Amino acid sequence: MAMTKAKYSEEFREQVAREVVEGDRSIASVAASYGLVAQTVGNWVAKYRKQHGVEQERKSESEAQELARMKAENYKLRMEQ
């Protein structure tokens, strides 16, 4: 059984990305509030910053560690399917 990829409108993706870029919330926090995968939200944020010329802030050490942990967890979950 193949998994289908969820489709989200461009407006929704930008709204979610803006919550991270303009707000004071982490990618993981925003992702959790919408029931999304943090890596997906991170991709949307990167695209938003690139399209809107927003300087990407340096990731703090804890954010970098959190992202690495989530990527590893995501990989592990995909391998278990």
C-alpha positions as CSV (number, residue, x, y, z in Angstrom):
1,M,0.0,0.0,0.0
2,A,1.6,3.3,-1.1
3,M,1.3,6.3,1.1
4,T,-0.2,9.4,-0.5
5,K,1.5,12.8,0.0
6,A,-0.8,15.3,1.7
7,K,-1.4,18.4,-0.3
8,Y,-1.5,21.8,1.4
9,S,-2.3,25.1,-0.3
10,E,0.5,27.6,-0.8
11,E,-1.4,30.0,1.4
12,F,-1.4,27.5,4.3
13,R,2.3,26.8,3.8
14,E,3.1,30.5,3.9
15,Q,0.9,31.0,7.0
16,V,2.7,28.2,8.9
17,A,6.1,29.5,7.7
18,R,5.3,33.1,8.9
19,E,4.4,31.8,12.3
20,V,8.0,30.6,12.6
21,V,9.8,33.5,10.8
22,E,7.7,36.4,12.2
23,G,6.8,34.8,15.5
24,D,8.8,33.6,18.4
25,R,8.1,29.9,18.0
26,S,10.3,27.0,17.0
27,I,9.7,24.9,13.9
28,A,8.9,21.9,16.2
29,S,6.3,23.9,18.2
30,V,4.5,25.2,15.1
31,A,4.6,21.8,13.5
32,A,3.1,20.1,16.5
33,S,0.3,22.7,16.8
34,Y,-0.8,21.8,13.2
35,G,-0.1,18.0,13.5
36,L,2.7,18.4,10.8
37,V,6.1,16.8,10.6
38,A,8.8,19.3,11.7
39,Q,11.0,18.6,8.7
40,T,8.1,19.6,6.4
41,V,7.6,22.8,8.2
42,G,11.3,23.4,8.1
43,N,11.3,23.0,4.4
44,W,8.4,25.5,4.1
45,V,10.2,28.0,6.3
46,A,13.4,27.7,4.2
47,K,11.4,28.3,1.0
48,Y,9.6,31.2,2.6
49,R,12.8,32.9,3.7
50,K,14.4,32.3,0.3
51,Q,11.4,33.7,-1.6
52,H,11.0,36.7,0.7
53,G,14.6,37.6,1.1
54,V,14.5,37.0,4.9
55,E,17.9,36.4,6.4
56,Q,18.1,33.1,8.1
57,E,19.0,33.4,11.7
58,R,21.8,31.3,13.0
59,K,20.4,28.2,14.6
60,S,21.1,27.9,18.2
61,E,22.9,24.8,19.4
62,S,19.7,23.4,20.8
63,E,17.8,23.9,17.6
64,A,20.5,22.2,15.6
65,Q,20.5,19.3,18.0
66,E,16.7,19.1,17.9
67,L,16.7,19.1,14.1
68,A,19.3,16.4,13.9
69,R,17.3,14.3,16.4
70,M,14.1,14.8,14.4
71,K,15.8,13.9,11.1
72,A,17.2,10.7,12.7
73,E,13.8,9.8,14.1
74,N,12.1,10.5,10.8
75,Y,14.6,8.3,9.0
76,K,14.0,5.5,11.5
77,L,10.2,5.7,11.2
78,R,10.5,5.6,7.4
79,M,12.7,2.5,7.5
80,E,10.2,0.7,9.8
81,Q,7.4,1.0,7.3
